[in-house]
């Protein structure tokens, strides 16, 4: 299990325990965290789970695969270094302390 901090665009923080094997998106969805819409349910077929990864965590996550990179082209105001689709980040103990920040909106 990993404790993940989700930060809404307005600065409101939610610290959630997310079980290993789920995705960061599922942790947000299952806990009704505003800012992660997850319209496709985690199929990497939309960009509505886009978030910015805290700079301290960017290099600690697995590399972005091609499908995720393609879908990020549709996300709102991406950051080439920090933007990720949270449906593509599997939770493990190694993610304990992860911080993700939501964009102003999802498209």
N, C-alpha and C positions, 0 to 999 in steps of 0.2 A: 504494500500500500504506500502511496505517496501523498504527501500534503502539497496541494497545488493552490497557488494564489491566483485568482482571476480578478483582474482590475477592469471595471467598467470604464467607458470613455469619460464619465464624469468624475472618476477617481474612487468610486465606491469599491472596496475590496471584499472579496469572498474567499475565505480559506477553507478548502474542502479536502477531505480524505477521499482519494480515488483509488479503487481497487486495481491491483495489477491485472493486466490483460485488457482492461478497458482502454479507450482512447481519451485524450484530453477533452475532445468534443463531447464524448459520452458523459464524462464527469460533469461538464457544464450543463448539458441537457438534462441529466437525471436530477440535478439540483436546482433547476430553473434559474440558472445564471443568465441575466439579461446580456444581450450582445452577441450571443452565439445562436444563430437561427437553426443551423443544421438541417436545411430543407431536404437534402437528399439522403439523410439518415446515415451518412458516413461512407457513401459509395465513391467519394472523390469525383462527383459529377456536377458539383456546383462550387461556389466559393463562399458560402454563407456561414462557414465556421472559421473564417480568416481571423487571425490574431497576430499581434506582434510579440515575439519572444523577448524577454528581458535580455539585455546585452550579455550579462554574465552566463546565460544559458545557451546562446546561439551555437557555439562550437561544441556543446555537450550533447546535442541532439543528433540522431542519424541524419545523413545527407538527404536533401530533397530529391525524390525520384522524378522522372520525366512527367508522369501524369499529374503530379501535384504542381510542378512548375507550370505546366500548361494551364491548369485551372486557376492558378494565382493571377494569370493574365486578366481574369474577369473580376478580381477582387477590387474593393474600393481602397484607393490610396495605399498601394503596397510599398513596403520598404524592402529594397533588394537584399538587405542583410538580415532583417528581423521577421519578415512576414512568413507565416506558415499556415497551412490548413490543419486545424487541430484534430480533424478526423484521421490524419495520417501519423499522429504521434501516439504510439502505444505506451501506456503507463507501466513502469517498472519501479522497483525500489530506487534505482539510480536517478529517477526524476523527483525524488523527495526534495521539496523546496522550490520547484519550478514556479516561475512567475510569467503569466501571460496577460497582455493588455489588449482590450478590444478596440477596434477602430470606431470611428464616429457612427458608421452604419455598415450594414451588409447589403450587397447587391447581387 
